[in-house]
Every structure is written in structure tokens, then in C-alpha cells.
Amino acid sequence: MKTKELRGKTPDQLQEELISLKKEQFNLRFQAATGQMEKTHRVNEVRKTIARIKTLQSQQRPA
């Protein structure tokens, strides 16, 4: 997901997206370990999207 798309979401939606991406990351790690991974580029995409969401969440927190 692009940052622009993520900025339009509410904090609750961002949290839900983060949880689903963490689950996907977990599954991708298992696929890599067992040699069943087909889309290796997806690991980097998921990792970077998680970082984007965490950055947005920290920016939205009141100081």
C-alpha cells in the first residue's frame, strides 16, 4: 500500500491492517523456511508496509 492510501484510514483501520500484515508476514516466513514461497518480493513489500503504518501511527499520536 502507498502512504497516500494509508493516510486516509482511521487509527482503528490502520491497526487492523497492521495485524493482518503481521499475520501475512508470519505465514511468509514459514513458506520461506519450508521452500514453498512463490512470491519472494512479497516479503519486502509486507515489511515496508508495516513500517509505513507504524510511522503513521506514531505521527498521529498526540504529543
Summary of the structure (lengths in Angstrom):
residues: 63
radius of gyration: 13.2
end to end distance: 26.4
largest distance: 44.8
contacts: 138
relative contact order: 0.18
helix: 78%
strand: 0%
